[in-house]
Amino acid sequence: MARPSLYAAFGDKSGMFSEALNRFQTIMRERTANALSEPMIRNALTRLYRDTLDLYVGPDGLGRGCMVFSVAALEAAGDEPLRALVAKSISSLEAALCARFERARDDGEVSADSDPQDLALLATALLHSLSVRARSGRSKRALRSWAKRAVSILLRST
């Protein structure tokens, strides 16, 4: 599309960025919901990280990272509406993970004295780290291996 067509469709660069960010978040919400619907917590987390890495590292092998964690978060410091959107995205992800860890605790998959909120924070932090590592050039294979080990450590700590 030529610049005039882009501006006609989105208004300005900010509008275009907002549309792209909304699309990315929609895809992430769908993938997260599908992954967290897995019956076993280990499978849910493994699928979440696998599916997320498919977005973080393109088919060409280039690491793009997460549009929220790696791109929008950088711009959020000087943009209050964007900062609120990033915060909402993170808190929504943490809430979904917390609910899934609560279910895992109720099902006896994690210890009864584990804190689902703490586990959700750590699980979210892993996504942040995967995003940064993808952007730094780590291969999808290496990131998947690391995520698999991290899931084992996370679940073993409960």
MILUM-243032 format. One record per residue (C-alpha): x, y, z. Coordinates in steps of 0.25 Angstrom, whole numbers, plus 5000, padded with zeros to 4 digits. Layout:
N
XYZ
...
END
This chain:
158
500050005000
500550144997
500650245009
499350315005
498550185005
499150145018
498750285025
497350275018
497150135024
497850165038
497850315040
499350315044
500450235049
499950225063
498550175057
499350075049
500150025061
498850015069
498249925059
499449835058
499549825073
498049795074
498249685064
499449625071
498749625084
497449555078
498349445073
499149435086
497849425094
497349315085
498649235086
498649255101
497249215103
497449095094
498749055101
498249075115
497048985112
497948865112
497548765123
498948755129
499648875134
501048835128
500348815114
499648945116
500949025119
501748945108
500748975098
500649125102
502149145100
502249065087
501049135081
501649275086
502949245080
502349215067
501949365067
503249415074
504149345063
503649355049
503649245038
504949315033
505549285046
505649435050
505349465064
504249575065
503849555079
502549595085
501849725080
501449755094
502649715102
503749755092
503149875084
501949935091
502649935105
503750015099
502850125094
501950125106
502850205115
502450335107
501050295104
500050275115
498950205107
499950115101
500450085115
499050055120
498849965109
500149885112
499849875126
498449825123
499049725114
500049675124
498949665135
498049595126
499049485123
499449475138
497949455142
497849345131
499049275136
498649295151
497249235148
497949115141
498949095153
497749105162
497148985154
498448915155
498548925170
497048885171
497348765162
498648725171
499548755159
500348855168
500448855183
499248905191
500149015197
500649075184
500249215181
499549225167
499849375166
501349355169
501349235158
500649325148
501649435150
502749345148
502049285136
501849415130
503249455133
503749335124
502949395113
503549525114
504949465114
504649375102
504249505095
505549575098
506349445094
505649425081
505949575077
507349555081
507549445071
507349315079
506749205070
505349145072
505949015075
506849065086
505649145092
504749035092
505748945099
505949055109
504449075111
504248925113
505348925124
504749045130
503348985131
503948865138
504648955148
503449035150
502548915153
503648845162
503648965171
502248955175
END
